[in-house]
Amino acid sequence: MRLAAGQVAVVTGAASGIGLAMARRFAADGLKVVLADVEQGALESAAEGLRADGATVHARVVDVGERAQVLALAEEVYTTFGGCHVLCNNAGVGSGAEGPMWTHEPNDWRWAFAVNVWGVFHGIQAFVPRMIASGEPGHVVNTSSGDGGIAPLPTASVYAVTKAAVVTMTESLYAHLRAEHARVGASVLFPGPHMLRTGLWESHRNRPGRYAKERPRRTPYRSLDQWEAAMKEAGHEVAFTPVEEVADLVAEGIAADRFWLLPPSEHSDRQIRARSRSMLDRANPAYLESFILD
């Protein structure tokens, strides 16, 4: 589809990071933007910034893990703007889990799945039937990650499992839309190719009480700045991809009806080839050996 002035874009996890960058890119293209996020203060600040730049903005506090809240968001969007042309299911959290998975707390998995998997599914069910029924061109972008979407980083296994699920969900969505001859496309986004400055590192600050940890972590949470400092101290320079580049990739991918929003990366390509070769050869996953040997 061609992004055009007057269309409506809905972005979850829109108060910062990739979500806010996508909203800004859509607004720059003349779209009306709907921002949904669980963090009210940051959401209001993001909306005010976009309005100051001349964008038409609607913002709503939404926990995408709660189906009723996503359904209410869709109702409000259609009441306010009369349609939705771009849906970005972008909200995501880390899990807070540490150590081998057999020691994980179930709530770490429940929370990550509620947001990262159920949140995407809730968005699809709340918006896609109306997008199809409108008969207008539309597009759905679901945010995955190279961690899980391509191959897992076992030290973040809960997150990886959820992001692998997003890939399969989006593949299935694509097939269902094609089978229905819908004018709605679907893409799966792999932000990168390098590290990103997003709020994912501190998502524990918004963890609901119903998913509270049962015992304190053995190691404290680290912010992105702390992690970067530790990497530099160990002699490793960290490359970062500006979130604006991710937003440009999304806009260009929608226009091209591109399913895999996967930026060029030698590292990702090596992982894809290694994992595919392991499967084709019916061999053990050697691409995980660096983790195993550590």
Residue pairs with C-beta under 8 A, 6 or more apart in sequence:
1 85
1 137
1 138
1 139
1 183
1 185
1 254
1 255
1 257
2 137
2 255
3 26
3 29
3 30
3 31
3 86
3 251
3 254
3 255
4 29
4 30
4 31
5 29
5 30
5 31
6 30
6 31
6 32
7 30
7 31
7 32
7 83
7 85
7 86
8 31
8 32
8 33
8 34
8 77
8 81
8 82
8 83
8 84
8 85
8 86
9 22
9 23
9 26
9 31
9 32
9 33
9 34
9 84
9 85
9 86
9 87
9 88
10 33
10 34
10 36
10 73
10 77
10 84
10 86
10 87
10 88
10 127
11 19
11 22
11 23
11 26
11 33
11 34
11 35
11 36
11 88
11 90
12 19
12 36
12 37
12 62
12 64
12 88
12 89
12 90
12 91
12 119
12 123
13 19
13 36
13 37
13 64
13 90
13 91
13 92
13 143
14 20
14 22
14 23
14 33
14 35
14 36
14 37
14 43
14 46
14 59
14 90
15 35
15 37
15 39
15 42
15 43
15 45
15 46
15 199
16 37
16 39
16 42
16 46
16 198
16 199
17 196
17 197
17 198
17 199
17 200
17 243
18 90
18 143
18 191
18 196
18 198
18 243
18 246
18 247
19 35
19 37
19 88
19 90
19 91
20 35
20 46
20 243
21 243
21 244
21 246
21 247
22 88
22 90
22 246
22 247
22 250
22 251
23 33
23 35
23 46
23 50
24 50
24 53
24 244
24 247
25 244
25 247
25 248
25 250
25 251
26 33
26 86
26 251
27 33
27 50
27 53
27 55
27 56
27 57
29 251
31 85
31 86
32 55
32 56
32 57
32 58
32 81
33 50
33 55
33 56
33 57
33 58
34 57
34 58
34 59
34 60
34 73
34 77
34 80
34 81
34 84
35 43
35 46
35 47
35 50
35 57
35 58
35 59
35 60
36 43
36 59
36 60
36 61
36 62
36 64
36 73
36 91
37 43
37 46
37 59
37 61
37 62
37 91
38 61
38 62
38 63
38 64
38 91
38 206
39 61
39 199
39 206
40 61
42 199
43 59
43 61
44 59
46 59
47 57
47 58
47 59
50 57
51 57
58 76
58 77
58 80
58 81
60 73
60 76
62 69
62 70
62 72
62 73
63 69
63 115
63 208
64 70
64 89
64 91
64 115
64 118
64 119
64 120
64 122
64 123
65 111
65 114
65 115
65 118
65 119
65 122
65 208
66 122
67 118
67 122
67 125
70 119
70 122
70 123
70 126
71 122
71 126
73 126
74 84
74 126
74 127
74 130
77 84
77 127
78 84
78 130
83 130
83 131
83 134
83 136
84 127
84 130
84 131
84 138
85 131
85 136
85 137
85 138
85 139
86 138
86 139
86 140
86 141
86 254
87 123
87 127
87 128
87 131
87 138
87 139
87 140
87 141
88 140
88 141
88 143
88 250
89 119
89 120
89 123
89 124
89 140
89 141
89 142
89 143
90 141
90 143
90 189
91 115
91 119
92 115
92 116
92 119
92 143
92 145
92 162
92 200
92 203
93 111
93 112
93 115
93 116
93 200
93 203
93 204
93 206
93 207
94 112
94 156
94 159
94 200
94 201
94 203
94 204
95 104
95 108
95 109
95 111
95 112
95 156
95 158
95 159
96 108
96 111
96 204
96 207
96 213
96 217
96 221
97 104
97 105
97 108
97 109
97 157
97 158
98 217
98 218
98 219
99 218
101 157
101 158
104 158
105 213
105 214
105 215
107 211
107 212
107 213
107 214
108 158
108 213
109 158
110 211
111 207
111 208
111 211
112 158
112 159
112 161
112 162
113 162
114 211
116 159
116 162
116 163
116 165
116 166
117 162
117 165
117 166
117 169
120 142
120 166
120 169
121 169
123 140
124 140
124 169
124 173
127 140
128 140
128 173
128 177
128 184
131 138
131 140
131 182
131 184
132 138
132 177
132 180
132 182
132 183
132 184
135 183
136 183
137 183
137 184
138 183
138 184
138 185
139 184
139 185
139 186
139 187
139 254
139 257
140 170
140 173
140 184
140 185
140 186
140 187
141 186
141 187
141 188
141 189
141 250
141 253
141 254
141 261
142 166
142 169
142 170
142 173
142 186
142 187
142 188
142 189
143 166
143 188
143 189
143 191
144 163
144 164
144 166
144 167
144 170
144 188
144 189
144 190
145 159
145 160
145 163
145 190
145 191
146 190
146 192
146 265
146 268
146 271
147 153
147 156
147 159
147 160
147 163
148 159
148 160
148 161
148 162
148 163
148 164
148 167
149 163
149 164
149 166
149 167
149 188
149 190
150 190
150 268
150 271
150 272
150 275
151 271
151 272
151 274
151 275
151 287
151 288
152 160
152 161
152 164
152 288
153 160
153 291
154 160
154 288
154 291
155 291
166 188
167 188
170 186
170 187
170 188
170 259
171 188
173 186
174 185
174 186
174 259
177 184
177 185
177 186
185 254
185 257
185 259
186 259
187 250
187 253
187 254
187 258
187 259
187 260
187 261
188 259
188 260
188 261
189 246
189 249
189 250
189 253
189 261
190 260
190 261
190 262
190 263
190 268
191 241
191 243
191 246
192 241
192 246
192 263
192 265
192 268
193 241
193 263
193 264
193 265
193 267
193 268
194 238
194 239
194 240
194 241
195 238
195 239
195 240
195 241
196 240
196 241
196 243
196 246
197 224
197 240
197 243
198 224
198 243
201 221
201 222
201 223
201 224
201 227
202 221
202 223
202 224
204 221
207 213
222 230
228 238
231 237
231 238
232 238
241 263
245 263
249 261
249 263
250 261
252 258
253 261
262 268
271 287
274 286
274 287
275 285
275 287
277 283
278 284
278 285
278 286
278 287
